Amino acid sequence: MSSEEFRAAMSRFTAGVTLVTAHDPDSGARGEDVGMTATAFMSVSLDPPLVLVSVRNGSRMDDLLAEQPLWAVSLLSESQRHIAGRFAMKGRLSDRLLFEDIPYTRGTASGAPLIGGALAVVECRTEQRVEAGDHTLVIGRVLAVGLPSADGGPLAYFRGRYRHLA
C-alpha cells in the first residue's frame, strides 16, 4: 500500500472541521495567539470529560502544546470555511495576522481564542500526549464548553474539500 492509496482511502471518511487555538505567553510582550485547522478531533470520554486532537509533529501547534497545557477547540460552522482555509495554509506568515479580522473572545479557562459564530467551543488542559507516527495525539480534559451559535450546520471535510451537509 502506498501513502497515496492510504490518503485516498482516508479522504472518504467525512470529518468535522475545527480550529485548535492556544495562547503563547512567551512570544513577545503580550504573547501570541496560535491556531491550526484540524479534522482529527474527537470526544474520548464523558467521565471525566476528555477530547483528543491530532497535531503534526514539529508543527508550531505541536511545539506550543508541548509547553502550554491550556488550549481550545472551536467547532466551525459551514459559514466559516474561510477560517478553516486560512489556518490550514502551509508556509503562512504570522498567526497574529491570521486572527486580525476574525471575531473571537478569549476563553476564561484556557486564555485561548474562541471563534465567534462557532457551533461550539471547548476549553481544555492537556492530560496526556501520545506520539503516533508523524503526529502526536493530545488528550485534553475539558474545563469549559460554550455554544456561541445554533445557526447553520457543521463544516465538513470529504475527499479533500470542505463541504456542508445537504
C-alpha positions in Angstrom: 0.0 0.0 0.0 1.4 3.4 -0.9 0.9 6.6 1.1 -1.2 8.0 -1.8 -3.6 4.9 -1.6 -3.9 5.4 2.2 -4.6 9.1 1.8 -7.2 8.4 -0.8 -9.0 5.8 1.4 -8.9 8.2 4.4 -10.3 11.1 2.3 -13.5 9.2 2.1 -14.1 9.5 5.8 -16.2 12.6 6.4 -14.8 14.7 9.3 -15.9 17.8 11.1 -13.6 20.8 10.9 -12.3 22.6 13.9 -9.9 25.3 14.8 -7.5 24.5 17.6 -6.1 27.5 19.4 -3.7 28.3 22.2 -2.1 31.4 23.6 1.7 31.5 23.7 2.5 33.8 26.6 6.3 33.7 25.9 6.0 35.1 22.4 6.6 38.9 22.6 5.4 41.5 25.1 1.8 40.3 25.2 2.3 36.8 23.8 0.8 35.5 20.6 -2.3 33.5 19.7 -1.7 30.4 17.6 -4.3 28.5 15.5 -4.4 25.3 13.5 -7.2 23.8 11.4 -7.9 20.2 12.4 -10.2 17.4 11.3 -8.7 14.8 13.6 -10.7 15.7 16.7 -13.0 13.6 18.8 -14.7 13.1 22.1 -12.9 10.4 24.2 -14.7 10.2 27.5 -17.7 11.7 29.3 -16.4 10.9 32.8 -14.0 12.5 33.1 -14.7 14.8 30.1 -11.9 14.2 27.6 -11.2 15.1 24.0 -8.4 14.3 21.6 -6.8 16.2 18.8 -4.0 15.0 16.4 -1.2 17.5 15.6 1.6 17.1 13.2 5.0 16.5 14.9 7.2 19.6 14.7 4.4 21.9 13.8 4.0 25.3 15.6 1.0 23.9 17.5 2.8 20.7 18.5 5.7 22.7 19.8 3.4 25.1 21.7 1.2 22.3 23.2 4.3 20.5 24.5 4.9 23.6 26.7 1.5 25.2 27.1 -1.1 22.9 28.7 -4.1 25.1 28.0 -5.8 25.2 24.6 -9.2 25.4 23.0 -11.2 24.0 20.1 -13.9 25.8 18.1 -16.2 23.6 16.1 -16.6 25.5 12.9 -19.9 26.1 11.1 -20.5 25.8 7.4 -20.2 29.6 7.0 -16.7 29.5 8.4 -14.9 27.8 5.5 -12.7 30.8 5.1 -11.4 30.5 8.6 -10.6 26.8 8.1 -8.7 27.5 4.9 -6.8 30.4 6.4 -5.4 28.4 9.3 -4.7 25.3 7.1 -2.3 27.2 4.7 1.3 26.0 4.6 4.1 28.5 4.8 1.9 31.2 6.3 3.5 34.4 7.7 2.1 35.0 11.1 -0.7 33.7 13.3 -1.1 37.3 14.6 -2.2 38.4 11.1 -4.5 35.4 10.7 -6.5 36.3 13.8 -6.7 40.0 12.8 -10.2 40.2 11.3 -11.8 37.2 12.9 -14.3 37.8 15.8 -13.3 35.9 18.9 -13.4 36.0 22.6 -10.7 34.8 25.0 -11.5 31.7 27.0 -11.7 32.3 30.7 -10.4 28.8 31.5 -7.7 28.5 28.7 -6.9 32.0 27.7 -7.1 30.8 24.1 -9.1 32.4 21.3 -12.7 31.1 21.0 -14.0 31.8 17.5 -17.3 33.8 17.3 -20.1 32.0 15.4 -18.6 28.6 16.0 -21.2 25.8 16.7 -19.5 25.0 20.0 -16.2 25.8 21.8 -14.3 23.5 24.2 -11.5 24.7 26.5 -9.0 22.1 27.6 -5.9 21.2 29.7 -3.6 18.6 28.4 -3.8 15.3 30.3 -1.6 13.2 28.0 0.4 13.3 24.8 0.9 10.1 22.8 3.3 10.0 19.8 1.8 8.1 16.9 3.8 8.1 13.7 4.3 11.6 12.3 1.6 13.0 14.7 1.1 13.5 18.4 -2.3 12.7 19.9 -3.1 15.4 22.5 -5.7 14.3 25.0 -7.3 17.2 27.0 -9.5 17.4 30.0 -12.5 19.6 29.2 -12.5 22.6 31.5 -15.4 24.6 30.0 -17.7 24.5 27.0 -19.8 27.1 25.2 -22.4 27.2 22.5 -21.9 30.5 20.7 -24.1 29.8 17.7 -27.0 27.4 17.0 -27.3 28.7 13.4 -26.2 26.7 10.4 -24.7 23.3 10.0 -21.2 21.9 10.6 -18.3 22.5 8.3 -17.3 19.0 7.0 -14.2 17.8 5.1 -14.6 15.0 2.5 -12.4 13.9 -0.4 -10.0 16.8 0.1 -12.6 19.5 0.1 -14.7 21.5 2.6 -18.4 20.5 2.4 -21.7 21.3 4.1 -24.4 18.9 4.9 -27.4 19.0 2.5 
